[in-house]
Amino acid sequence: METLQKHMLKSLISKAIAFCIVSVFLFFIELSIAGKEMAFQQVPYLVVISTLFFALSLGGGVLFTLVMKNGGKKAIGFYLLGKVLRLFLAIAILLIYALADCRNILAFSMNLLVLYLVSMITSIIFYVRMEQKISKKQ
């Protein structure tokens, strides 16, 4: 399981780098399209969304190691739970933003969608790689 933790750490580092790069690109896209005021208004939200998705991935990685230590018998349920939690997190973030601060909701929802997709894609890549490595060992 030592290698599982090593690969999880690599995955989390690459996920953090992906969130940083995508957030910077989103900032510059908003800066060029909508202007300086809206772009800077969205920066704290980009940081919060990225942090929440990263925290969810960190928790998912810890649960993944526990599932794999038990032989991976409940892996399908774990994958489903991870996807559902990520979706509910995105919906909750959008609802909280809509109720609290409705300014530039279109830009916010686009940022949320892109960061949601980044989180989903990087998680899928990690789980597929780990499943391949585990199946090669067996």
Contact map, one row per residue, 1 for C-alpha under 8 A:
111110000000000000000000000000000000000000000000000000000000000010001000000000000000000000000000000000000000000000000000000000000000000000
111111000000000000000000000000000000000000000000000000000000000000000000000000000000000000000000000000000000000000000000000000000000000000
111111100000000000000000000000000000000000000000000000000000000000000000000000000000000000000000000000000000000000000000000000000000000000
111111110000000000000000000000000000000000000000000000000000000010000000000000000000000000000000000000000000000000000000000000000100000000
111111111000000000000000000000000000000000000000000000000000000010000000000000000000000000000000000000000000000000000000000000000000000000
011111111100000000000000000000000000000000000000000000000000000000000000000000000000000000000000000000000000000000000000000000000000000000
001111111110000000000000000000000000000000000000000000000000000000000000000000000000000000000000000000000000000000000000000000000100000000
000111111111000000000000000000000000000000000000000000000000100000000000000000000000000000000000000000000000000000000000000001000000000000
000011111111100000000000000000000000000000000000000000000000000000000000000000000000000000000000000000000000000000000000000000000000000000
000001111111110000000000000000000000000000000000000000000000000000000000000000000000000000000000000000000000000000000000000000000000000000
000000111111111000000000000000000000000000000000000000000000000000000000000000000000000000000000000000000000000000000000010001000000000000
000000011111111100000000000000000000000000000000000001001100000000000000000000000000000000000000000000000000000000000000000000000000000000
000000001111111110000000000000000000000000000000000000000000000000000000000000000000000000000000000000000000000000000000000000000000000000
000000000111111111000000000000000000000000000000000000000000000000000000000000000000000000000000000000000000000000000000000000000000000000
000000000011111111100000000000000000000000000000000001000000000000000000000000000000000000000000000000000000000000000010010000000000000000
000000000001111111110000000000000000000000000000000001000000000000000000000000000000000000000000000000000000000000000000000000000000000000
000000000000111111111000000000000000000000000000000000000000000000000000000000000000000000000000000000000000000000000000000000000000000000
000000000000011111111100000000000000000000000000000000000000000000000000000000000000000000000000000000000000000000000100000000000000000000
000000000000001111111110000000000000000000000000010000000000000000000000000000000000000000000000000000000000000000100100000000000000000000
000000000000000111111111000000000000000000000000000000000000000000000000000000000000000000000000000000000000000000000000000000000000000000
000000000000000011111111100000000000000000000000000000000000000000000000000000000000000000000000000000000000000000000000000000000000000000
000000000000000001111111110000000000000000000000000000000000000000000000000000000000000000000000000000000000000000100000000000000000000000
000000000000000000111111111000000000000000000110000000000000000000000000000000000000000000000000000000000000000000100000000000000000000000
000000000000000000011111111100000000000000000000000000000000000000000000000000000000000000000000000000000000000000000000000000000000000000
000000000000000000001111111110000000000000000000000000000000000000000000000000000000000000000000000000000000000000000000000000000000000000
000000000000000000000111111111000000000000000000000000000000000000000000000000000000000000000000000000000000001000000000000000000000000000
000000000000000000000011111111100000001101100000000000000000000000000000000000000000000000000000000000000000000000000000000000000000000000
000000000000000000000001111111110000001000000000000000000000000000000000000000000000000000000000000000000000000000000000000000000000000000
000000000000000000000000111111111000000000000000000000000000000000000000000000000000000000000000000000000000000000000000000000000000000000
000000000000000000000000011111111111011000000000000000000000000000000000000000000000000000000000000000000010000000000000000000000000000000
000000000000000000000000001111111111011000000000000000000000000000000000000000000000000000000000000000000000000000000000000000000000000000
000000000000000000000000000111111110000000000000000000000000000000000000000000000000000000000000000000000000000000000000000000000000000000
000000000000000000000000000011111110000000000000000000000000000000000000000000000000000000000000000000000000000000000000000000000000000000
000000000000000000000000000001111111011000000000000000000000000000000000000000000000000000000000000000000000000000000000000000000000000000
000000000000000000000000000001111111111000000000000000000000000000000000000000000000000000000000000000000000000000000000000000000000000000
000000000000000000000000000001100111111100000000000000000000000000000000000000000000000000000000000000000000000000000000000000000000000000
000000000000000000000000000000000011111110000000000000000000000000000000000000000000000000000000000000000000000000000000000000000000000000
000000000000000000000000000001100111111111000000000000000000000000000000000000000000000000000000000000010000000000000000000000000000000000
000000000000000000000000001101100111111111100000000000000000000000000000000000000000000000000000000000000000000000000000000000000000000000
000000000000000000000000001000000001111111110000000000000000000000000000000000000000000000000000000000000000000000000000000000000000000000
000000000000000000000000000000000000111111111000000000000000000000000000000000000000000000000000000000000000000000000000000000000000000000
000000000000000000000000001000000000011111111100000000000000000000000000000000000000000000000000000000000011000000000000000000000000000000
000000000000000000000000001000000000001111111110000000000000000000000000000000000000000000000000000000000000000000000000000000000000000000
000000000000000000000000000000000000000111111111000000000000000000000000000000000000000000000000000000000000000000000000000000000000000000
000000000000000000000000000000000000000011111111100000000000000000000000000000000000000000000000000000000001000000000000000000000000000000
000000000000000000000010000000000000000001111111110000000000000000000000000000000000000000000000000000000000001100000000000000000000000000
000000000000000000000010000000000000000000111111111000000000000000000000000000000000000000000000000000000000000000000000000000000000000000
000000000000000000000000000000000000000000011111111100000000000000000000000000000000000000000000000000000000000000000000000000000000000000
000000000000000000000000000000000000000000001111111110000000000000000000000000000000000000001000000000000000000100100000000000000000000000
000000000000000000100000000000000000000000000111111111000000000000000000000000000000000000000000000000000000000000100000000000000000000000
000000000000000000000000000000000000000000000011111111100000000000000000000000000000000000000000000000000000000000000000000000000000000000
000000000000000000000000000000000000000000000001111111110000000000000000000000000000000000000000000000000000000000000000000000000000000000
000000000000000000000000000000000000000000000000111111111000000000000000000000000000010000000000000000000000000000110010000000000000000000
000000000001001100000000000000000000000000000000011111111100000000000000000000000000000000000000000000000000000000000010000000000000000000
000000000000000000000000000000000000000000000000001111111110000000000000000000000000000000000000000000000000000000000000000000000000000000
000000000000000000000000000000000000000000000000000111111111000000000000000000000000010000000000000000000000000000000000000000000000000000
000000000001000000000000000000000000000000000000000011111111100000000000000000000000000000000000000000000000000000000010001000000000000000
000000000001000000000000000000000000000000000000000001111111110000000000000000000000000000000000000000000000000000000000000000000000000000
000000000000000000000000000000000000000000000000000000111111111000000000000000000000000000000000000000000000000000000000000000000000000000
000000000000000000000000000000000000000000000000000000011111111100000000000000000100000000000000000000000000000000000000000000000000000000
000000010000000000000000000000000000000000000000000000001111111110000000000000000000000000000000000000000000000000000000000000000000000000
000000000000000000000000000000000000000000000000000000000111111111000000000000000000000000000000000000000000000000000000000000000000000000
000000000000000000000000000000000000000000000000000000000011111111100000000001000000000000000000000000000000000000000000000000000000000000
000000000000000000000000000000000000000000000000000000000001111111110000001001000000000000000000000000000000000000000000000000000000000000
100110000000000000000000000000000000000000000000000000000000111111111000000000000000000000000000000000000000000000000000000000000000000000
000000000000000000000000000000000000000000000000000000000000011111111100000000000000000000000000000000000000000000000000000000000000000000
000000000000000000000000000000000000000000000000000000000000001111111111111001000000000000000000000000000000000000000000000000000000000000
000000000000000000000000000000000000000000000000000000000000000111111111101000000000000000000000000000000000000000000000000000000000000000
100000000000000000000000000000000000000000000000000000000000000011111111000000000000000000000000000000000000000000000000000000000000000000
000000000000000000000000000000000000000000000000000000000000000001111111100000000000000000000000000000000000000000000000000000000000000000
000000000000000000000000000000000000000000000000000000000000000000111111100000000000000000000000000000000000000000000000000000000000000000
000000000000000000000000000000000000000000000000000000000000000000111111111000000000000000000000000000000000000000000000000000000000000000
000000000000000000000000000000000000000000000000000000000000000000110111111100000000000000000000000000000000000000000000000000000000000000
000000000000000000000000000000000000000000000000000000000000000000100001111111000000000000000000000000000000000000000000000000000000000000
000000000000000000000000000000000000000000000000000000000000000100110001111111100000000000000000000000000000000000000000000000000000000000
000000000000000000000000000000000000000000000000000000000000000000000000111111110000000000000000000000000000000000000000000000000000000000
000000000000000000000000000000000000000000000000000000000000000000000000011111111000000000000000000000000000000000000000000000000000000000
000000000000000000000000000000000000000000000000000000000000001100100000011111111100000000000000000000000000000000000000000000000000000000
000000000000000000000000000000000000000000000000000000000000000000000000001111111110000000000000000000000000000000000000000000000000000000
000000000000000000000000000000000000000000000000000000000000000000000000000111111111000000000000000000000000000000000000000000000000000000
000000000000000000000000000000000000000000000000000000000000000000000000000011111111100000000000000000000000000000000000000000000000000000
000000000000000000000000000000000000000000000000000000000001000000000000000001111111110000000000000000000000000000000000000000000000000000
000000000000000000000000000000000000000000000000000000000000000000000000000000111111111000000000000000000000000000000001000000000000000000
000000000000000000000000000000000000000000000000000000000000000000000000000000011111111100000000000000000000000000000000000000000000000000
000000000000000000000000000000000000000000000000000000000000000000000000000000001111111110000000000000000000000000000000000000000000000000
000000000000000000000000000000000000000000000000000010010000000000000000000000000111111111000000000000000000000000010000000000000000000000
000000000000000000000000000000000000000000000000000000000000000000000000000000000011111111100000000000000000000000000000000000000000000000
000000000000000000000000000000000000000000000000000000000000000000000000000000000001111111110000000000000000000000000000000000000000000000
000000000000000000000000000000000000000000000000000000000000000000000000000000000000111111111000000000000000000000000000000000000000000000
000000000000000000000000000000000000000000000000000000000000000000000000000000000000011111111100000000000000000100010000000000000000000000
000000000000000000000000000000000000000000000000000000000000000000000000000000000000001111111110000000000000000000000000000000000000000000
000000000000000000000000000000000000000000000000000000000000000000000000000000000000000111111111000000000000000000000000000000000000000000
000000000000000000000000000000000000000000000000100000000000000000000000000000000000000011111111100000000000000000000000000000000000000000
000000000000000000000000000000000000000000000000000000000000000000000000000000000000000001111111110000000000100100000000000000000000000000
000000000000000000000000000000000000000000000000000000000000000000000000000000000000000000111111111000000000000000000000000000000000000000
000000000000000000000000000000000000000000000000000000000000000000000000000000000000000000011111111100000000000000000000000000000000000000
000000000000000000000000000000000000000000000000000000000000000000000000000000000000000000001111111111001000000000000000000000000000000000
000000000000000000000000000000000000000000000000000000000000000000000000000000000000000000000111111111001000000000000000000000000000000000
000000000000000000000000000000000000000000000000000000000000000000000000000000000000000000000011111111000000000000000000000000000000000000
000000000000000000000000000000000000000000000000000000000000000000000000000000000000000000000001111111000000000000000000000000000000000000
000000000000000000000000000000000000000000000000000000000000000000000000000000000000000000000000111111100000000000000000000000000000000000
000000000000000000000000000000000000000000000000000000000000000000000000000000000000000000000000111111111000000000000000000000000000000000
000000000000000000000000000000000000000000000000000000000000000000000000000000000000000000000000000011111000000000000000000000000000000000
000000000000000000000000000000000000010000000000000000000000000000000000000000000000000000000000000001111111000000000000000000000000000000
000000000000000000000000000000000000000000000000000000000000000000000000000000000000000000000000110001111111100000000000000000000000000000
000000000000000000000000000000000000000000000000000000000000000000000000000000000000000000000000000000011111110000000000000000000000000000
000000000000000000000000000001000000000001000000000000000000000000000000000000000000000000000000000000011111111000000000000000000000000000
000000000000000000000000000000000000000001001000000000000000000000000000000000000000000000000000000000011111111100000000000000000000000000
000000000000000000000000000000000000000000000000000000000000000000000000000000000000000000000100000000001111111110000000000000000000000000
000000000000000000000000000000000000000000000000000000000000000000000000000000000000000000000000000000000111111111000000000000000000000000
000000000000000000000000010000000000000000000100000000000000000000000000000000000000000000000000000000000011111111100000000000000000000000
000000000000000000000000000000000000000000000100100000000000000000000000000000000000000001000100000000000001111111110000000000000000000000
000000000000000000000000000000000000000000000000000000000000000000000000000000000000000000000000000000000000111111111000000000000000000000
000000000000000000000000000000000000000000000000000000000000000000000000000000000000000000000000000000000000011111111100000000000000000000
000000000000000000100110000000000000000000000000110010000000000000000000000000000000000000000000000000000000001111111110000000000000000000
000000000000000000000000000000000000000000000000000010000000000000000000000000000000010001000000000000000000000111111111000000000000000000
000000000000000000000000000000000000000000000000000000000000000000000000000000000000000000000000000000000000000011111111100000000000000000
000000000000000001100000000000000000000000000000000000000000000000000000000000000000000000000000000000000000000001111111110000000000000000
000000000000001000000000000000000000000000000000000011001000000000000000000000000000000000000000000000000000000000111111111000000000000000
000000000000000000000000000000000000000000000000000000000000000000000000000000000010000000000000000000000000000000011111111100000000000000
000000000000000000000000000000000000000000000000000000000000000000000000000000000000000000000000000000000000000000001111111110000000000000
000000000010001000000000000000000000000000000000000000000000000000000000000000000000000000000000000000000000000000000111111111000000000000
000000000000000000000000000000000000000000000000000000001000000000000000000000000000000000000000000000000000000000000011111111100000000000
000000000000000000000000000000000000000000000000000000000000000000000000000000000000000000000000000000000000000000000001111111110000000000
000000000000000000000000000000000000000000000000000000000000000000000000000000000000000000000000000000000000000000000000111111111000000000
000000010010000000000000000000000000000000000000000000000000000000000000000000000000000000000000000000000000000000000000011111111100000000
000000000000000000000000000000000000000000000000000000000000000000000000000000000000000000000000000000000000000000000000001111111110000000
000000000000000000000000000000000000000000000000000000000000000000000000000000000000000000000000000000000000000000000000000111111111000000
000000000000000000000000000000000000000000000000000000000000000000000000000000000000000000000000000000000000000000000000000011111111100000
000100100000000000000000000000000000000000000000000000000000000000000000000000000000000000000000000000000000000000000000000001111111110000
000000000000000000000000000000000000000000000000000000000000000000000000000000000000000000000000000000000000000000000000000000111111111000
000000000000000000000000000000000000000000000000000000000000000000000000000000000000000000000000000000000000000000000000000000011111111100
000000000000000000000000000000000000000000000000000000000000000000000000000000000000000000000000000000000000000000000000000000001111111110
000000000000000000000000000000000000000000000000000000000000000000000000000000000000000000000000000000000000000000000000000000000111111111
000000000000000000000000000000000000000000000000000000000000000000000000000000000000000000000000000000000000000000000000000000000011111111
000000000000000000000000000000000000000000000000000000000000000000000000000000000000000000000000000000000000000000000000000000000001111111
000000000000000000000000000000000000000000000000000000000000000000000000000000000000000000000000000000000000000000000000000000000000111111
000000000000000000000000000000000000000000000000000000000000000000000000000000000000000000000000000000000000000000000000000000000000011111
